[in-house]
Structures are given as structure tokens and as C-alpha cells.
Amino acid sequence: MEGVNVLTINVGSSSLKCSLIETADDHTHASSHTDWASEPTRYTFTSTESPAVLSEVGWSDVKPAIGRVAADLRVNTNEEIAAVAHRVVHGGTRFTQPVLVTAEVEDALHELTPLAPLHNPSCLEGIVAAREVFPNLPHVAVFDTAYHSTLAPEAYTYAIPQAWSDEWGLRRFGFHGLSHAYCSQRAAQILDRPSIGLRVVIAHLGHGASLAAIRDGKSIDTTMGFTPLEGLMMATRSGSVDPGLLCHLLRENRFSANQLDHALNRESGLIGVSGVSSDMRTVLQAAEAGNERAKLAIAIYVHRLRQGIGAMAATLGGLDALIFTGGVGQHSATIRAAACARLAFLGLELDPIANAAVTSDMDVSTTGTKGRILVIESNEELMLARECERVFN
């Protein structure tokens, strides 16, 4: 199965991205984006054979969105779809490679839902809906956690009783694997260097945020852990918190486990500290207007980010490039500048003019700096298509 068209389906908690990609040359024949984060839902469809269509629609979940994508593909392209690839956030210890979706696989994914409560349920909705719309096509699940299966035991093992780890599969998994994998490959192209010997730290900064240390094209460390809650401060997630603090809340303030889970995943991070928004752009605007809580939220975000970059560089024994990607990483010159302000000791120096004028896939470091700073537009859909093709090959 080579040089075929793969329909990629990437379901978020409030959005759906689809692309029809030809794997022979990585060409995207069509793409769509559905966003129901606010009313009304906005739907965009673009193809190489027709102009872009932007619509406001009444539906606000996955099934009608996939149905609309299928209808638009039939009308606007002459391309035959060979397979459907689904991004699944958490694969647990069982799924470290992409797999053909069967009823058994669906059942196993349902069991993993508690590990990624913001994402896996939506991923499953996408799989169920797409299998109804495309019943005669093979469907492949591709896992964000799979890329980090190369972590060494010292990187993935928690310092907890070994019996817990053995009996319940408690370990660091890591996430944003498709994004980290793509950016690692793209960085090698931009730097005109082979992946072997290349040391990069990737900062995927979006609604969720994670760092990864990549050597020789493989993940050797990352900030997200057993769930996507660990690590950096995020839009609505707290990132790492002292476990003793959580025990205190459970014991002294009589929080239930569900209340704690909800607060840490949905009411913390930027929205929790700023009280303004989970959107970095809005929080930055509030900080510039003098809002002290917004200023503090930005300061914490940058402090944690800079701290994490240093830790990843130490794990690598130095670094050749720092990569920013994701909605915040790619589009916020302010956050990039703040994060890099104290990283000169790593050989990183940001060019303020290039940083302010950046488009996708650019080197924004000063001339002659030992370490390079890159801004890369991630392409999870392309990685989905490639991984899907790999299943059949």
C-alpha cells in the first residue's frame, strides 16, 4: 500500500481537523477544520480543486462534522480514499505502534479513558462516527504516546513502590508524540543535518503544553507523564503540583477525587491563576493592560517553561536547537522572547527582529549563535498519514 490517499481525523475536546493526504508525495488534497469552542460552530473546508468554504453551522459535536467532511470530499475532489487514520492521545502500555481498529481495540481504548479524560473520549467518538460514515474502509489508530516508547527506565519510572508500577502499569508515557516526531524531522531538514547526533528540545505550546528532549530522532525525556496533566503550566491544566498538596486537599478540605481531577484539568493553569481566560492571547492583553493576576499567570508560565528547557538540555548534555511549535509556540513572539531571555548559557540567542516577523519554519536565532532557535508549524496530520501507511506496509 504505497502512494495512497489517507483521510486523517484529529479530534480535540472542542474541534475536529481532517485532511486528505497522498502519501506518495505528502500532498494535501483537502482539509477541514471544525471549531465548536464557541457558538456558532465554525466550519472551514479547503481543497485543491475548489475555493475555501467558511460556514457557521448548527451542530456542535463530532458525528455531523465528519458527515459534512465526507459529503464535501465527494463533491469537491475526485480522489479515492484508501484508509482513515485517527489520532488517539493515550495508548497506555498496550499500544506503542499504530494498529488497525477493531471492536477489540475500541474496547481497549474505552478502558484507557480515565488516563486522558479531556481527549480519549473525543477520539473514540471520532472513531465510532467515522466507521459509520466510512464502513468499508480500514481505520487505523495512531497514538500520541507511542513516540515516547523509547524512553529509558530511568526516564519513565516513577519513584513509587515497585509493586504499584508492576501491577497497575504506572509510568511516564508522554504525549504530543506526533508533533514532537514531526518537528524533530523538520528541524533536521531546516538545519541540513542528519537526525543522528542531533540534540533538540521541542516546546509544544498549545492548549496543552509539553517539552521533549530528542536525540538521534528519538525521545529520551518529556514533561508530560502518566497523564497529560504533568509538567508545564497549560491553558486549563495545572501542570506538576506537589503530591502532598493534593493529599492535603483530599484529607483536610474533603475534596473528592472527581472534584480534584476536574479542578486540575479544567480550572487551573492560565485560567486558574489569571481568572481572565485560558487563551494566552487574552491573558497577554490583560497583563499589558495592568491586570496583576494576568501578569502573574504569564510569569509562572514562562518560569516553568524556561526551567523545563534547562532540564531537558541537561538530560541531552547540551543542545543544538530549541524548537517552538503549537498555537502559542508558533504565534506568540512575546512568550518566545521571555522564555529565551535567560538561555544564553545554552548558546541560545534570539534575534528580536526575526522573532517579531516570524512565519512558519524559520530560524529566529542570531547569526553565529551556537544553538539555533527554530519556529516550526507542526503537521500532525502528515504524521498520521505516514503512520497509517506504515501499518499496511
Contacts in CASP RR format, 6 or more apart in sequence:
PFRMAT RR
TARGET T0000
AUTHOR 0000-0000-0000
METHOD contacts of the structure
MODEL  1
MEGVNVLTINVGSSSLKCSLIETADDHTHASSHTDWASEPTRYTFTSTES
PAVLSEVGWSDVKPAIGRVAADLRVNTNEEIAAVAHRVVHGGTRFTQPVL
VTAEVEDALHELTPLAPLHNPSCLEGIVAAREVFPNLPHVAVFDTAYHST
LAPEAYTYAIPQAWSDEWGLRRFGFHGLSHAYCSQRAAQILDRPSIGLRV
VIAHLGHGASLAAIRDGKSIDTTMGFTPLEGLMMATRSGSVDPGLLCHLL
RENRFSANQLDHALNRESGLIGVSGVSSDMRTVLQAAEAGNERAKLAIAI
YVHRLRQGIGAMAATLGGLDALIFTGGVGQHSATIRAAACARLAFLGLEL
DPIANAAVTSDMDVSTTGTKGRILVIESNEELMLARECERVFN
1 82 0 8 1.000
1 83 0 8 1.000
1 389 0 8 1.000
1 392 0 8 1.000
1 393 0 8 1.000
2 23 0 8 1.000
2 24 0 8 1.000
2 389 0 8 1.000
2 393 0 8 1.000
3 22 0 8 1.000
3 23 0 8 1.000
3 24 0 8 1.000
3 25 0 8 1.000
3 389 0 8 1.000
4 22 0 8 1.000
4 23 0 8 1.000
4 24 0 8 1.000
4 82 0 8 1.000
4 83 0 8 1.000
4 389 0 8 1.000
5 20 0 8 1.000
5 21 0 8 1.000
5 22 0 8 1.000
5 23 0 8 1.000
5 29 0 8 1.000
5 79 0 8 1.000
5 80 0 8 1.000
5 81 0 8 1.000
5 82 0 8 1.000
6 20 0 8 1.000
6 21 0 8 1.000
6 23 0 8 1.000
6 81 0 8 1.000
6 82 0 8 1.000
6 83 0 8 1.000
6 84 0 8 1.000
6 85 0 8 1.000
6 384 0 8 1.000
6 385 0 8 1.000
6 388 0 8 1.000
6 389 0 8 1.000
7 18 0 8 1.000
7 19 0 8 1.000
7 20 0 8 1.000
7 73 0 8 1.000
7 81 0 8 1.000
7 83 0 8 1.000
7 84 0 8 1.000
7 85 0 8 1.000
7 134 0 8 1.000
7 137 0 8 1.000
8 17 0 8 1.000
8 18 0 8 1.000
8 19 0 8 1.000
8 20 0 8 1.000
8 21 0 8 1.000
8 84 0 8 1.000
8 85 0 8 1.000
8 86 0 8 1.000
8 87 0 8 1.000
8 381 0 8 1.000
8 384 0 8 1.000
8 385 0 8 1.000
8 388 0 8 1.000
9 16 0 8 1.000
9 17 0 8 1.000
9 18 0 8 1.000
9 66 0 8 1.000
9 84 0 8 1.000
9 85 0 8 1.000
9 86 0 8 1.000
9 87 0 8 1.000
9 126 0 8 1.000
9 127 0 8 1.000
9 130 0 8 1.000
10 16 0 8 1.000
10 17 0 8 1.000
10 18 0 8 1.000
10 87 0 8 1.000
10 380 0 8 1.000
10 381 0 8 1.000
10 384 0 8 1.000
11 62 0 8 1.000
11 86 0 8 1.000
11 87 0 8 1.000
11 122 0 8 1.000
11 123 0 8 1.000
11 125 0 8 1.000
11 126 0 8 1.000
12 119 0 8 1.000
12 122 0 8 1.000
12 123 0 8 1.000
13 118 0 8 1.000
13 119 0 8 1.000
13 122 0 8 1.000
13 207 0 8 1.000
14 35 0 8 1.000
14 36 0 8 1.000
14 37 0 8 1.000
15 33 0 8 1.000
15 34 0 8 1.000
15 35 0 8 1.000
15 36 0 8 1.000
15 37 0 8 1.000
16 32 0 8 1.000
16 33 0 8 1.000
16 34 0 8 1.000
16 62 0 8 1.000
16 65 0 8 1.000
16 66 0 8 1.000
16 69 0 8 1.000
16 126 0 8 1.000
17 31 0 8 1.000
17 32 0 8 1.000
17 33 0 8 1.000
17 34 0 8 1.000
17 381 0 8 1.000
18 31 0 8 1.000
18 32 0 8 1.000
18 66 0 8 1.000
18 69 0 8 1.000
19 28 0 8 1.000
19 30 0 8 1.000
19 31 0 8 1.000
19 32 0 8 1.000
19 381 0 8 1.000
19 385 0 8 1.000
20 28 0 8 1.000
20 29 0 8 1.000
20 30 0 8 1.000
20 31 0 8 1.000
20 47 0 8 1.000
20 73 0 8 1.000
20 77 0 8 1.000
20 79 0 8 1.000
20 81 0 8 1.000
21 27 0 8 1.000
21 28 0 8 1.000
21 29 0 8 1.000
21 381 0 8 1.000
21 382 0 8 1.000
21 385 0 8 1.000
22 28 0 8 1.000
22 29 0 8 1.000
22 79 0 8 1.000
23 385 0 8 1.000
23 386 0 8 1.000
23 388 0 8 1.000
23 389 0 8 1.000
26 382 0 8 1.000
26 385 0 8 1.000
28 48 0 8 1.000
28 381 0 8 1.000
28 382 0 8 1.000
29 47 0 8 1.000
29 48 0 8 1.000
29 49 0 8 1.000
29 77 0 8 1.000
29 79 0 8 1.000
30 45 0 8 1.000
30 46 0 8 1.000
30 47 0 8 1.000
30 48 0 8 1.000
30 72 0 8 1.000
30 73 0 8 1.000
30 76 0 8 1.000
30 77 0 8 1.000
30 79 0 8 1.000
31 45 0 8 1.000
31 46 0 8 1.000
31 47 0 8 1.000
31 381 0 8 1.000
32 43 0 8 1.000
32 44 0 8 1.000
32 45 0 8 1.000
32 46 0 8 1.000
32 68 0 8 1.000
32 69 0 8 1.000
32 72 0 8 1.000
33 42 0 8 1.000
33 43 0 8 1.000
33 44 0 8 1.000
34 41 0 8 1.000
34 42 0 8 1.000
34 43 0 8 1.000
34 44 0 8 1.000
34 65 0 8 1.000
34 68 0 8 1.000
35 41 0 8 1.000
35 42 0 8 1.000
35 43 0 8 1.000
36 59 0 8 1.000
36 60 0 8 1.000
36 61 0 8 1.000
39 60 0 8 1.000
40 56 0 8 1.000
40 57 0 8 1.000
40 58 0 8 1.000
41 56 0 8 1.000
41 57 0 8 1.000
41 58 0 8 1.000
41 59 0 8 1.000
41 60 0 8 1.000
42 54 0 8 1.000
42 55 0 8 1.000
42 56 0 8 1.000
42 57 0 8 1.000
43 54 0 8 1.000
43 55 0 8 1.000
43 56 0 8 1.000
43 57 0 8 1.000
43 65 0 8 1.000
43 68 0 8 1.000
44 52 0 8 1.000
44 53 0 8 1.000
44 54 0 8 1.000
44 55 0 8 1.000
45 52 0 8 1.000
45 53 0 8 1.000
45 68 0 8 1.000
45 69 0 8 1.000
45 72 0 8 1.000
45 76 0 8 1.000
46 52 0 8 1.000
46 53 0 8 1.000
47 72 0 8 1.000
47 73 0 8 1.000
47 76 0 8 1.000
47 77 0 8 1.000
48 77 0 8 1.000
49 76 0 8 1.000
49 77 0 8 1.000
49 78 0 8 1.000
50 76 0 8 1.000
53 72 0 8 1.000
57 64 0 8 1.000
57 68 0 8 1.000
59 65 0 8 1.000
61 125 0 8 1.000
62 122 0 8 1.000
62 125 0 8 1.000
62 126 0 8 1.000
62 129 0 8 1.000
63 125 0 8 1.000
63 126 0 8 1.000
63 129 0 8 1.000
63 132 0 8 1.000
66 126 0 8 1.000
66 129 0 8 1.000
66 130 0 8 1.000
66 133 0 8 1.000
67 129 0 8 1.000
67 133 0 8 1.000
70 133 0 8 1.000
70 134 0 8 1.000
73 79 0 8 1.000
73 81 0 8 1.000
81 134 0 8 1.000
81 137 0 8 1.000
82 137 0 8 1.000
82 138 0 8 1.000
83 137 0 8 1.000
83 138 0 8 1.000
83 139 0 8 1.000
83 140 0 8 1.000
83 388 0 8 1.000
83 392 0 8 1.000
84 130 0 8 1.000
84 134 0 8 1.000
84 137 0 8 1.000
84 138 0 8 1.000
84 139 0 8 1.000
84 140 0 8 1.000
84 388 0 8 1.000
85 98 0 8 1.000
85 139 0 8 1.000
85 140 0 8 1.000
85 142 0 8 1.000
85 384 0 8 1.000
85 385 0 8 1.000
85 387 0 8 1.000
85 388 0 8 1.000
86 101 0 8 1.000
86 123 0 8 1.000
86 126 0 8 1.000
86 127 0 8 1.000
86 130 0 8 1.000
86 139 0 8 1.000
86 140 0 8 1.000
86 141 0 8 1.000
86 142 0 8 1.000
86 384 0 8 1.000
87 123 0 8 1.000
87 142 0 8 1.000
87 144 0 8 1.000
87 178 0 8 1.000
87 380 0 8 1.000
87 384 0 8 1.000
88 95 0 8 1.000
88 109 0 8 1.000
88 120 0 8 1.000
88 123 0 8 1.000
88 127 0 8 1.000
88 141 0 8 1.000
88 142 0 8 1.000
88 143 0 8 1.000
88 144 0 8 1.000
89 116 0 8 1.000
89 119 0 8 1.000
89 120 0 8 1.000
89 123 0 8 1.000
89 143 0 8 1.000
89 144 0 8 1.000
89 145 0 8 1.000
89 175 0 8 1.000
89 228 0 8 1.000
90 112 0 8 1.000
90 115 0 8 1.000
90 116 0 8 1.000
90 119 0 8 1.000
90 120 0 8 1.000
90 143 0 8 1.000
90 144 0 8 1.000
90 145 0 8 1.000
90 173 0 8 1.000
90 175 0 8 1.000
90 227 0 8 1.000
90 228 0 8 1.000
91 109 0 8 1.000
91 112 0 8 1.000
91 143 0 8 1.000
91 144 0 8 1.000
91 145 0 8 1.000
91 146 0 8 1.000
91 173 0 8 1.000
92 112 0 8 1.000
92 115 0 8 1.000
92 143 0 8 1.000
92 145 0 8 1.000
92 173 0 8 1.000
93 169 0 8 1.000
93 171 0 8 1.000
94 108 0 8 1.000
95 108 0 8 1.000
95 141 0 8 1.000
95 143 0 8 1.000
95 145 0 8 1.000
95 146 0 8 1.000
96 143 0 8 1.000
96 145 0 8 1.000
96 146 0 8 1.000
96 149 0 8 1.000
97 143 0 8 1.000
97 146 0 8 1.000
98 140 0 8 1.000
98 141 0 8 1.000
98 142 0 8 1.000
98 143 0 8 1.000
98 146 0 8 1.000
98 387 0 8 1.000
98 388 0 8 1.000
98 390 0 8 1.000
98 391 0 8 1.000
99 105 0 8 1.000
99 140 0 8 1.000
99 141 0 8 1.000
99 391 0 8 1.000
100 138 0 8 1.000
100 139 0 8 1.000
100 140 0 8 1.000
100 391 0 8 1.000
101 127 0 8 1.000
101 131 0 8 1.000
101 139 0 8 1.000
101 140 0 8 1.000
101 141 0 8 1.000
105 141 0 8 1.000
106 124 0 8 1.000
106 127 0 8 1.000
106 128 0 8 1.000
109 120 0 8 1.000
109 123 0 8 1.000
109 124 0 8 1.000
109 127 0 8 1.000
109 141 0 8 1.000
110 124 0 8 1.000
112 120 0 8 1.000
113 120 0 8 1.000
113 121 0 8 1.000
113 124 0 8 1.000
115 173 0 8 1.000
115 226 0 8 1.000
115 227 0 8 1.000
116 175 0 8 1.000
116 227 0 8 1.000
116 228 0 8 1.000
117 261 0 8 1.000
117 265 0 8 1.000
118 228 0 8 1.000
118 265 0 8 1.000
118 266 0 8 1.000
119 228 0 8 1.000
127 139 0 8 1.000
127 141 0 8 1.000
130 139 0 8 1.000
131 139 0 8 1.000
138 392 0 8 1.000
140 387 0 8 1.000
140 388 0 8 1.000
140 391 0 8 1.000
142 178 0 8 1.000
142 383 0 8 1.000
142 384 0 8 1.000
142 387 0 8 1.000
142 388 0 8 1.000
144 174 0 8 1.000
144 175 0 8 1.000
144 176 0 8 1.000
144 177 0 8 1.000
144 178 0 8 1.000
145 173 0 8 1.000
145 174 0 8 1.000
145 175 0 8 1.000
145 177 0 8 1.000
146 177 0 8 1.000
147 177 0 8 1.000
147 178 0 8 1.000
147 180 0 8 1.000
147 181 0 8 1.000
147 219 0 8 1.000
148 156 0 8 1.000
148 172 0 8 1.000
148 173 0 8 1.000
148 174 0 8 1.000
148 175 0 8 1.000
148 177 0 8 1.000
148 180 0 8 1.000
148 212 0 8 1.000
148 219 0 8 1.000
148 222 0 8 1.000
150 218 0 8 1.000
150 219 0 8 1.000
150 220 0 8 1.000
151 172 0 8 1.000
151 174 0 8 1.000
151 219 0 8 1.000
151 220 0 8 1.000
151 221 0 8 1.000
151 222 0 8 1.000
152 220 0 8 1.000
155 172 0 8 1.000
155 220 0 8 1.000
155 221 0 8 1.000
155 315 0 8 1.000
156 171 0 8 1.000
156 172 0 8 1.000
156 173 0 8 1.000
157 165 0 8 1.000
157 171 0 8 1.000
157 172 0 8 1.000
158 165 0 8 1.000
158 170 0 8 1.000
158 171 0 8 1.000
158 172 0 8 1.000
158 226 0 8 1.000
160 170 0 8 1.000
164 170 0 8 1.000
165 171 0 8 1.000
170 226 0 8 1.000
171 226 0 8 1.000
172 222 0 8 1.000
172 224 0 8 1.000
172 225 0 8 1.000
172 226 0 8 1.000
172 230 0 8 1.000
173 224 0 8 1.000
173 225 0 8 1.000
173 226 0 8 1.000
173 227 0 8 1.000
174 210 0 8 1.000
174 222 0 8 1.000
174 224 0 8 1.000
174 225 0 8 1.000
174 228 0 8 1.000
175 210 0 8 1.000
175 222 0 8 1.000
175 224 0 8 1.000
175 225 0 8 1.000
175 228 0 8 1.000
176 204 0 8 1.000
176 208 0 8 1.000
176 210 0 8 1.000
176 212 0 8 1.000
176 224 0 8 1.000
177 212 0 8 1.000
177 219 0 8 1.000
178 378 0 8 1.000
178 380 0 8 1.000
178 383 0 8 1.000
178 384 0 8 1.000
178 387 0 8 1.000
179 202 0 8 1.000
179 204 0 8 1.000
179 325 0 8 1.000
179 326 0 8 1.000
179 378 0 8 1.000
179 380 0 8 1.000
179 383 0 8 1.000
180 202 0 8 1.000
180 204 0 8 1.000
180 210 0 8 1.000
180 212 0 8 1.000
180 214 0 8 1.000
180 219 0 8 1.000
180 222 0 8 1.000
181 383 0 8 1.000
182 378 0 8 1.000
182 379 0 8 1.000
182 380 0 8 1.000
182 382 0 8 1.000
182 383 0 8 1.000
183 200 0 8 1.000
183 202 0 8 1.000
183 204 0 8 1.000
183 323 0 8 1.000
183 325 0 8 1.000
183 376 0 8 1.000
183 378 0 8 1.000
184 195 0 8 1.000
184 200 0 8 1.000
184 202 0 8 1.000
184 214 0 8 1.000
184 217 0 8 1.000
185 195 0 8 1.000
185 217 0 8 1.000
186 361 0 8 1.000
186 376 0 8 1.000
186 379 0 8 1.000
187 198 0 8 1.000
187 200 0 8 1.000
187 202 0 8 1.000
187 321 0 8 1.000
187 323 0 8 1.000
187 374 0 8 1.000
187 376 0 8 1.000
188 194 0 8 1.000
188 195 0 8 1.000
188 198 0 8 1.000
188 217 0 8 1.000
190 361 0 8 1.000
190 363 0 8 1.000
190 374 0 8 1.000
190 376 0 8 1.000
191 198 0 8 1.000
191 320 0 8 1.000
191 321 0 8 1.000
191 372 0 8 1.000
191 374 0 8 1.000
193 320 0 8 1.000
195 216 0 8 1.000
195 217 0 8 1.000
196 216 0 8 1.000
196 217 0 8 1.000
197 215 0 8 1.000
197 216 0 8 1.000
198 214 0 8 1.000
198 215 0 8 1.000
198 216 0 8 1.000
198 217 0 8 1.000
198 320 0 8 1.000
198 321 0 8 1.000
199 213 0 8 1.000
199 214 0 8 1.000
199 215 0 8 1.000
199 316 0 8 1.000
199 317 0 8 1.000
199 318 0 8 1.000
199 319 0 8 1.000
199 320 0 8 1.000
199 321 0 8 1.000
200 213 0 8 1.000
200 214 0 8 1.000
200 319 0 8 1.000
200 320 0 8 1.000
200 321 0 8 1.000
200 322 0 8 1.000
200 323 0 8 1.000
201 211 0 8 1.000
201 212 0 8 1.000
201 213 0 8 1.000
201 214 0 8 1.000
201 309 0 8 1.000
201 310 0 8 1.000
201 312 0 8 1.000
201 313 0 8 1.000
201 316 0 8 1.000
201 319 0 8 1.000
201 321 0 8 1.000
201 322 0 8 1.000
201 323 0 8 1.000
202 211 0 8 1.000
202 212 0 8 1.000
202 214 0 8 1.000
202 323 0 8 1.000
202 325 0 8 1.000
203 209 0 8 1.000
203 211 0 8 1.000
203 305 0 8 1.000
203 309 0 8 1.000
203 322 0 8 1.000
203 323 0 8 1.000
203 324 0 8 1.000
203 325 0 8 1.000
203 329 0 8 1.000
203 339 0 8 1.000
204 210 0 8 1.000
204 211 0 8 1.000
204 212 0 8 1.000
204 325 0 8 1.000
204 326 0 8 1.000
204 329 0 8 1.000
204 378 0 8 1.000
205 232 0 8 1.000
205 305 0 8 1.000
205 324 0 8 1.000
205 325 0 8 1.000
205 326 0 8 1.000
205 327 0 8 1.000
205 328 0 8 1.000
205 329 0 8 1.000
205 332 0 8 1.000
205 335 0 8 1.000
206 234 0 8 1.000
206 235 0 8 1.000
206 280 0 8 1.000
206 326 0 8 1.000
206 327 0 8 1.000
206 328 0 8 1.000
206 329 0 8 1.000
207 234 0 8 1.000
207 235 0 8 1.000
207 236 0 8 1.000
207 278 0 8 1.000
208 228 0 8 1.000
208 234 0 8 1.000
208 235 0 8 1.000
208 237 0 8 1.000
209 232 0 8 1.000
209 233 0 8 1.000
209 234 0 8 1.000
209 235 0 8 1.000
209 305 0 8 1.000
209 328 0 8 1.000
210 222 0 8 1.000
210 223 0 8 1.000
210 224 0 8 1.000
210 228 0 8 1.000
210 231 0 8 1.000
210 232 0 8 1.000
211 222 0 8 1.000
211 223 0 8 1.000
211 232 0 8 1.000
211 305 0 8 1.000
211 308 0 8 1.000
211 309 0 8 1.000
211 312 0 8 1.000
212 219 0 8 1.000
212 221 0 8 1.000
212 222 0 8 1.000
212 223 0 8 1.000
212 312 0 8 1.000
213 219 0 8 1.000
213 220 0 8 1.000
213 221 0 8 1.000
213 222 0 8 1.000
213 312 0 8 1.000
213 313 0 8 1.000
213 315 0 8 1.000
213 316 0 8 1.000
214 220 0 8 1.000
215 316 0 8 1.000
220 315 0 8 1.000
220 316 0 8 1.000
221 312 0 8 1.000
221 315 0 8 1.000
223 230 0 8 1.000
223 231 0 8 1.000
223 232 0 8 1.000
223 308 0 8 1.000
223 312 0 8 1.000
224 230 0 8 1.000
224 231 0 8 1.000
225 231 0 8 1.000
228 237 0 8 1.000
229 237 0 8 1.000
229 238 0 8 1.000
229 239 0 8 1.000
229 264 0 8 1.000
229 265 0 8 1.000
230 239 0 8 1.000
230 240 0 8 1.000
231 239 0 8 1.000
231 240 0 8 1.000
231 304 0 8 1.000
232 239 0 8 1.000
232 301 0 8 1.000
232 304 0 8 1.000
232 305 0 8 1.000
232 308 0 8 1.000
233 239 0 8 1.000
233 269 0 8 1.000
233 270 0 8 1.000
233 273 0 8 1.000
233 300 0 8 1.000
233 301 0 8 1.000
233 304 0 8 1.000
233 305 0 8 1.000
234 269 0 8 1.000
234 270 0 8 1.000
235 269 0 8 1.000
235 270 0 8 1.000
235 271 0 8 1.000
235 278 0 8 1.000
235 279 0 8 1.000
235 280 0 8 1.000
236 265 0 8 1.000
236 266 0 8 1.000
236 267 0 8 1.000
236 268 0 8 1.000
236 269 0 8 1.000
236 270 0 8 1.000
236 271 0 8 1.000
236 272 0 8 1.000
236 278 0 8 1.000
237 264 0 8 1.000
237 265 0 8 1.000
237 266 0 8 1.000
237 268 0 8 1.000
237 269 0 8 1.000
238 264 0 8 1.000
238 268 0 8 1.000
238 269 0 8 1.000
239 264 0 8 1.000
239 268 0 8 1.000
239 269 0 8 1.000
239 304 0 8 1.000
241 264 0 8 1.000
246 260 0 8 1.000
249 255 0 8 1.000
249 260 0 8 1.000
250 257 0 8 1.000
250 260 0 8 1.000
255 263 0 8 1.000
269 278 0 8 1.000
269 297 0 8 1.000
270 277 0 8 1.000
270 278 0 8 1.000
270 279 0 8 1.000
270 280 0 8 1.000
270 283 0 8 1.000
270 297 0 8 1.000
270 301 0 8 1.000
271 277 0 8 1.000
271 278 0 8 1.000
272 297 0 8 1.000
273 293 0 8 1.000
273 296 0 8 1.000
273 297 0 8 1.000
273 300 0 8 1.000
274 283 0 8 1.000
274 286 0 8 1.000
274 291 0 8 1.000
274 293 0 8 1.000
274 294 0 8 1.000
274 296 0 8 1.000
274 297 0 8 1.000
275 293 0 8 1.000
275 294 0 8 1.000
275 297 0 8 1.000
276 282 0 8 1.000
276 283 0 8 1.000
276 286 0 8 1.000
276 291 0 8 1.000
276 293 0 8 1.000
276 294 0 8 1.000
276 297 0 8 1.000
277 283 0 8 1.000
277 286 0 8 1.000
280 301 0 8 1.000
280 328 0 8 1.000
280 332 0 8 1.000
280 335 0 8 1.000
281 332 0 8 1.000
283 294 0 8 1.000
283 297 0 8 1.000
283 298 0 8 1.000
284 294 0 8 1.000
284 298 0 8 1.000
284 332 0 8 1.000
284 334 0 8 1.000
286 294 0 8 1.000
287 294 0 8 1.000
287 295 0 8 1.000
287 297 0 8 1.000
287 298 0 8 1.000
298 335 0 8 1.000
298 338 0 8 1.000
301 335 0 8 1.000
302 335 0 8 1.000
302 338 0 8 1.000
302 339 0 8 1.000
305 335 0 8 1.000
305 339 0 8 1.000
306 338 0 8 1.000
306 339 0 8 1.000
306 341 0 8 1.000
306 342 0 8 1.000
306 343 0 8 1.000
309 322 0 8 1.000
309 339 0 8 1.000
309 343 0 8 1.000
309 346 0 8 1.000
310 343 0 8 1.000
310 346 0 8 1.000
312 319 0 8 1.000
313 319 0 8 1.000
313 346 0 8 1.000
318 346 0 8 1.000
319 346 0 8 1.000
319 371 0 8 1.000
320 371 0 8 1.000
320 372 0 8 1.000
321 371 0 8 1.000
321 372 0 8 1.000
321 373 0 8 1.000
321 374 0 8 1.000
322 340 0 8 1.000
322 343 0 8 1.000
322 346 0 8 1.000
322 348 0 8 1.000
322 371 0 8 1.000
322 372 0 8 1.000
322 373 0 8 1.000
322 374 0 8 1.000
323 373 0 8 1.000
323 374 0 8 1.000
323 375 0 8 1.000
323 376 0 8 1.000
324 330 0 8 1.000
324 336 0 8 1.000
324 339 0 8 1.000
324 373 0 8 1.000
324 374 0 8 1.000
324 375 0 8 1.000
324 376 0 8 1.000
325 375 0 8 1.000
325 376 0 8 1.000
325 377 0 8 1.000
325 378 0 8 1.000
326 378 0 8 1.000
328 335 0 8 1.000
329 335 0 8 1.000
329 336 0 8 1.000
329 375 0 8 1.000
330 360 0 8 1.000
330 375 0 8 1.000
330 376 0 8 1.000
330 377 0 8 1.000
330 378 0 8 1.000
333 355 0 8 1.000
333 356 0 8 1.000
333 358 0 8 1.000
336 350 0 8 1.000
336 355 0 8 1.000
336 364 0 8 1.000
336 373 0 8 1.000
336 375 0 8 1.000
337 350 0 8 1.000
337 352 0 8 1.000
337 355 0 8 1.000
340 348 0 8 1.000
340 349 0 8 1.000
340 350 0 8 1.000
340 373 0 8 1.000
346 371 0 8 1.000
347 369 0 8 1.000
347 370 0 8 1.000
347 371 0 8 1.000
348 365 0 8 1.000
348 369 0 8 1.000
348 371 0 8 1.000
348 373 0 8 1.000
349 365 0 8 1.000
349 366 0 8 1.000
349 369 0 8 1.000
349 373 0 8 1.000
350 364 0 8 1.000
350 365 0 8 1.000
350 366 0 8 1.000
350 373 0 8 1.000
351 364 0 8 1.000
351 365 0 8 1.000
351 366 0 8 1.000
351 367 0 8 1.000
354 362 0 8 1.000
354 363 0 8 1.000
354 364 0 8 1.000
354 365 0 8 1.000
355 364 0 8 1.000
358 364 0 8 1.000
358 375 0 8 1.000
360 375 0 8 1.000
360 376 0 8 1.000
360 377 0 8 1.000
361 374 0 8 1.000
361 375 0 8 1.000
361 376 0 8 1.000
361 377 0 8 1.000
362 374 0 8 1.000
362 375 0 8 1.000
363 372 0 8 1.000
363 373 0 8 1.000
363 374 0 8 1.000
364 373 0 8 1.000
364 374 0 8 1.000
364 375 0 8 1.000
365 371 0 8 1.000
365 372 0 8 1.000
365 373 0 8 1.000
365 374 0 8 1.000
END
